[in-house]
């Protein structure tokens, strides 16, 4: 049943099966940097397909109050979540992405080229991190989750979304059509809930909420809320 439901979703979600051969009618996989270099020109800073709309609804449902907060839009692309954070009253919004092409299309004033695995910010410096549909492009979660934990202030939280592993394992892909008319799939690596849980625990984060928005009963995206433990103001008991 799940397989049939997922297959019905492929066209509405702008995803396609990818046979990795590049033959006629088949999708060519591009590394994420190459993909976004081509996609940037037609990648607006808002949720522009059904999958992104479902993902953004789930992300915003888990958002803490952003007024007065320092917010990091990590793997920001053209600035979708940074713009939302600014509109919600964030004191400062920092936009980081490893794609120069996406950053050139990003209107946020504070932005820089950087990877999720080496965030150029001080430890304990950010209140909220928003990272949408990005970590699935990487083969390993631990370096990125470790960096998220490092730069979060104690008591801070991070929202991270990913293409749902179920839909990927049943053949769906994130695709786009380049200016030359060719449709490409973007490189993706499956990370299960257990992978995120392990990476979080190893980095001192807790998963405090999960959302799995569905379409026609099939989960299409998974969103995690991570929290970093606050430093207790209570003195240690002495015995």
C-alpha positions as CSV (number, residue, x, y, z in Angstrom):
1,X,0.0,0.0,0.0
2,X,2.8,2.5,0.9
3,X,4.6,1.8,-2.3
4,X,1.5,2.5,-4.4
5,X,0.8,5.7,-2.5
6,X,4.4,7.0,-2.9
7,X,4.3,6.2,-6.6
8,X,1.1,8.3,-7.0
9,X,3.0,11.2,-5.3
10,X,6.0,11.3,-7.6
11,X,4.6,13.7,-10.3
12,X,2.7,16.1,-8.0
13,X,5.8,16.5,-5.8
14,X,8.1,17.2,-8.8
15,X,10.1,14.1,-8.0
16,X,11.0,11.3,-10.4
17,X,12.5,7.9,-10.4
18,X,16.2,8.0,-11.2
19,X,17.9,5.0,-12.9
20,X,21.4,6.5,-12.7
21,X,22.2,5.7,-16.3
22,X,21.4,9.0,-17.9
23,X,19.6,7.5,-20.8
24,X,16.6,9.0,-22.6
25,X,13.8,9.7,-20.2
26,X,16.0,8.9,-17.2
27,X,17.2,11.3,-14.6
28,X,20.9,12.3,-14.1
29,X,22.0,12.7,-10.5
30,X,24.0,15.9,-9.9
31,X,26.1,16.6,-6.8
32,X,24.3,19.2,-4.7
33,X,26.7,22.0,-5.5
34,X,26.4,21.4,-9.3
35,X,22.7,21.1,-9.0
36,X,22.1,24.3,-7.1
37,X,24.5,26.2,-9.4
38,X,21.9,25.5,-12.2
39,X,18.8,25.6,-10.0
40,X,19.5,29.0,-8.4
41,X,18.1,31.1,-11.2
42,X,14.7,29.5,-10.9
43,X,14.7,28.8,-7.1
44,X,12.5,31.5,-5.4
45,X,12.9,32.2,-1.7
46,X,9.5,30.7,-0.8
47,X,7.9,27.2,-0.8
48,X,7.4,26.7,-4.5
49,X,6.1,23.1,-4.7
50,X,3.9,20.7,-2.7
51,X,6.7,19.0,-0.9
52,X,8.2,22.4,0.3
53,X,4.8,23.6,1.3
54,X,4.3,20.6,3.5
55,X,7.8,20.9,4.9
56,X,7.4,24.6,5.7
57,X,4.1,24.0,7.4
58,X,5.7,21.4,9.7
59,X,8.7,23.6,10.3
60,X,6.7,26.6,11.3
61,X,4.5,24.5,13.6
62,X,7.6,23.7,15.7
63,X,9.2,27.2,15.6
64,X,9.8,28.9,19.0
65,X,9.2,32.6,19.3
66,X,11.8,34.4,17.2
67,X,11.4,38.0,18.4
68,X,14.7,39.3,19.6
69,X,16.6,36.1,18.8
70,X,19.8,35.4,16.9
71,X,18.7,33.1,14.1
72,X,21.0,31.1,11.8
73,X,19.5,30.1,8.4
74,X,21.8,27.2,7.8
75,X,22.1,25.9,4.2
76,X,19.9,28.9,3.5
77,X,19.7,28.7,-0.3
78,X,17.9,31.8,-1.6
79,X,16.8,32.7,2.0
80,X,13.4,31.2,2.6
81,X,13.7,30.7,6.3
82,X,15.9,33.7,7.0
83,X,13.2,35.9,5.4
84,X,10.6,34.3,7.6
85,X,12.7,34.7,10.7
86,X,13.3,38.4,9.9
87,X,9.5,38.9,9.5
88,X,9.0,37.2,12.9
89,X,11.1,39.8,14.6
90,X,14.5,38.1,14.9
91,X,17.1,40.5,16.2
92,X,19.7,39.1,13.8
93,X,19.6,36.7,10.9
94,X,22.7,35.0,9.6
95,X,22.5,33.1,6.3
96,X,25.1,30.5,5.4
97,X,25.2,28.2,2.4
98,X,27.9,26.4,0.4
99,X,26.5,27.4,-2.9
100,X,27.7,30.8,-4.2
101,X,25.0,30.8,-6.9
102,X,22.2,30.4,-4.3
103,X,23.7,33.1,-2.1
104,X,23.8,35.6,-5.0
105,X,20.1,35.2,-5.3
106,X,19.6,35.6,-1.5
107,X,18.4,39.0,-0.4
108,X,19.5,38.7,3.3
109,X,22.2,41.3,4.2
110,X,24.3,39.0,6.4
111,X,25.3,36.0,4.3
112,X,28.4,34.0,3.6
113,X,29.7,30.9,1.9
114,X,30.1,28.1,4.5
115,X,29.3,24.4,4.9
116,X,27.1,22.8,7.6
117,X,30.2,20.9,8.7
118,X,32.3,23.9,9.5
119,X,30.1,26.8,10.7
120,X,32.2,30.0,11.0
121,X,30.5,31.2,14.2
122,X,31.5,31.2,17.8
123,X,30.4,28.5,20.1
124,X,27.2,29.2,22.1
125,X,26.3,32.2,19.9
126,X,23.0,31.3,18.2
127,X,19.5,31.1,19.7
128,X,17.7,29.2,16.8
129,X,19.0,27.3,13.8
130,X,16.8,26.6,10.8
131,X,18.1,24.1,8.3
132,X,15.6,23.1,5.6
133,X,16.0,20.0,3.2
134,X,19.8,20.1,3.2
135,X,21.5,17.5,5.4
136,X,20.2,14.7,3.1
137,X,22.7,15.9,0.5
138,X,25.6,14.8,2.8
139,X,26.7,11.2,3.4
140,X,27.4,11.8,7.1
141,X,25.2,13.5,9.7
142,X,27.6,13.7,12.6
143,X,29.8,16.6,11.5
144,X,26.8,18.8,10.8
145,X,24.9,17.9,13.9
146,X,28.0,18.4,15.9
147,X,28.5,21.9,14.5
148,X,24.8,22.7,15.1
149,X,25.2,21.7,18.8
150,X,28.4,23.7,19.1
151,X,27.1,27.1,17.9
152,X,23.7,26.8,19.7
153,X,23.4,28.7,23.0
154,X,22.4,26.5,26.0
155,X,18.6,26.4,25.9
156,X,18.6,27.0,22.1
157,X,16.9,24.9,19.5
158,X,17.4,23.8,15.9
159,X,14.8,22.7,13.4
160,X,16.1,20.4,10.7
161,X,14.0,18.9,7.8
162,X,14.8,16.1,5.4
163,X,13.3,14.3,2.5
164,X,11.5,11.4,4.2
165,X,13.5,8.2,3.9
166,X,10.4,6.2,3.1
167,X,9.6,8.2,0.0
168,X,13.2,8.1,-1.2
169,X,13.5,4.4,-0.6
170,X,10.4,3.9,-2.7
171,X,11.8,5.7,-5.7
172,X,11.0,9.4,-5.3
173,X,13.7,12.0,-6.0
174,X,14.0,15.7,-5.7
175,X,14.4,17.0,-9.2
176,X,14.5,20.3,-11.1
177,X,14.6,21.4,-14.7
178,X,17.7,23.3,-15.7
179,X,17.8,26.3,-18.1
180,X,18.8,23.9,-20.9
181,X,15.6,21.9,-20.4
182,X,17.2,18.9,-18.9
183,X,15.7,17.5,-15.7
184,X,18.1,16.4,-13.0
185,X,17.9,14.7,-9.7
186,X,19.8,16.1,-6.7
187,X,22.3,13.9,-4.8
188,X,20.6,12.5,-1.7
189,X,21.7,10.2,1.1
190,X,19.2,8.4,3.3
191,X,19.3,9.2,7.0
192,X,16.9,7.4,9.3
193,X,15.4,8.6,12.5
194,X,17.9,6.4,14.4
195,X,20.8,8.2,12.6
196,X,19.6,11.6,13.6
197,X,18.9,10.4,17.2
198,X,22.5,8.9,17.5
199,X,24.1,12.1,16.0
200,X,22.1,14.3,18.4
201,X,22.9,12.2,21.5
202,X,26.6,12.2,20.6
203,X,26.5,16.0,20.3
204,X,24.6,16.8,23.5
205,X,21.3,17.5,21.8
206,X,17.8,16.1,22.4
207,X,15.1,15.5,19.9
208,X,12.1,17.0,21.5
209,X,9.6,16.9,18.6
210,X,9.1,15.3,15.2
211,X,6.7,16.0,12.4
212,X,6.1,13.8,9.4
213,X,3.7,15.6,7.0
214,X,1.8,13.3,4.7
215,X,0.2,13.4,1.4
216,X,-2.4,10.8,0.5
217,X,-1.3,9.0,3.8
218,X,2.3,8.7,2.7
219,X,5.0,10.6,4.7
220,X,6.9,12.9,2.4
221,X,9.1,15.0,4.7
222,X,10.5,14.6,8.3
223,X,11.2,17.5,10.6
224,X,13.2,17.3,13.8
225,X,13.3,19.8,16.6
226,X,16.6,19.6,18.6
227,X,17.2,21.3,21.9
228,X,20.5,22.0,23.7
229,X,20.2,21.7,27.5
230,X,20.2,25.0,29.3
231,X,22.8,25.7,31.9
232,X,21.2,25.4,35.4
233,X,21.4,28.5,37.6
234,X,21.0,26.3,40.7
235,X,24.2,25.7,42.6
236,X,25.4,22.1,42.9
237,X,24.5,20.3,46.1
238,X,27.3,19.7,48.4
239,X,27.3,16.6,50.6
